[in-house]
Structures are given as C-alpha cells and as structure tokens.
Amino acid sequence: MASERTICRSDVLAALDEKMSGLYGELRQSYGRGSDRNQLKRYQRQFLAARNDCGRDSECIKGAYLDQIGVLEAQIERNNRMSER
C-alpha cells in the first residue's frame, strides 16, 4: 500500500506508527475479551482505512495518526480514572 511505503520512508511517520501501535496494544490488553475489545478493533480498522485513503500524502497520514493517538490516549486516561474509583 502506498500509505505503508510512505510511513516506512519517514522517520516521523514511523515514530507515530510505533506510538499508536503501543497505545493500541496497551488499551487492547486492558479490555481483555468482550464487547469493548471488539469495539476497539472495529475503531482501529476504521482508522487504518482512513489512513490508507491518504495514499502518499504524508501530512494526511500524520494527521490520521495524531487523531488516533489522541483518541487512544483519552480512552486510556478514562480507563485509568475509572479503575481508581
């Protein structure tokens, strides 16, 4: 895919990919099995489709990653607050 080649050729995009992947893994693991985990998988597939629609547009790809990172970080923060109660 054009977007994946663009990511591999860019240190910035590759770093964003690694960060997003780590956050996704952390959140996925925290959900265990069940509907939350399935919903996360669906949301991640939507992100990947949107990212891939960017083609070779590195700014579009960067924006998609920044959006997804923000969503994942917010969800992790919500989960952490809920577990503290």
N, C-alpha and C positions, 0 to 999 in steps of 0.2 A: 504494500500500500504506500501511496505517496506520502501520507502523513507520517508513517512509521520511519520511512527513509529520512524525512526531514528532521524528525526527532533525533535519530541516530547521528545525524551530521551536526547537531547543535549541542554544545555543552550546556547551555541554559535550558533548552527543552528537555534534554536527557536528565538534568538535575530535577526539573519539575516532575518528570515522569517517575523518578525514583521516590520523590517526596510523596506524591499522590499514591503510589503503589504501597508505600509503607503505612500511610494513614488508612487506606482501604483495608489492608491486611489487619491492622490493629482493630478497626471497627468491626470487621467481619468476624474476627475471633471473639470479640466481646459479645456478639449476639448468639453464639452457639448455633443451635439448629432452631428453625422456626420461621415464622412469617416475617420478622424483622430482617433476618438474614436474606430471605428470598426477595424482599423489597429492595434491600441494598444491592443485590445482584442485578435486579432489573434497572435500578437507577444507574449503576455502573455501565451497563450495556448501552443505556441512552447516552451517557457521557461519551463512550467510545464511538458511537455512531456520529455524534455531533463533532467530535474531534476529527474523525476520519473525513467528514464532509469538508473540513478545512483544506484538504489536499496538501499542497505545498506551501500554503500561506502560514508562515511561521508566527506572525502576530495573532492570527486567528487561533492557532494551536495553543499559543501561550495563554491567550485569554480563556480558552476552554479549560486548560489546566488550573489556572488561578481561580476560576469559578468553582471547579470541582474541589480543589484543595480547601477553599473557604467553606464549602458545604460540609465536607468531611470533618474539618476541624470543629465546626459548630456542633455537629452531631456528637462528636467525641466529648466536647465540653458539656453538652446537655446530659449525656450518659454519666459523666463523672459527677455532676451535680446531683443527679437522681440517686446515684449509689452512695452518696454521702449522707443521705437522709435516713 
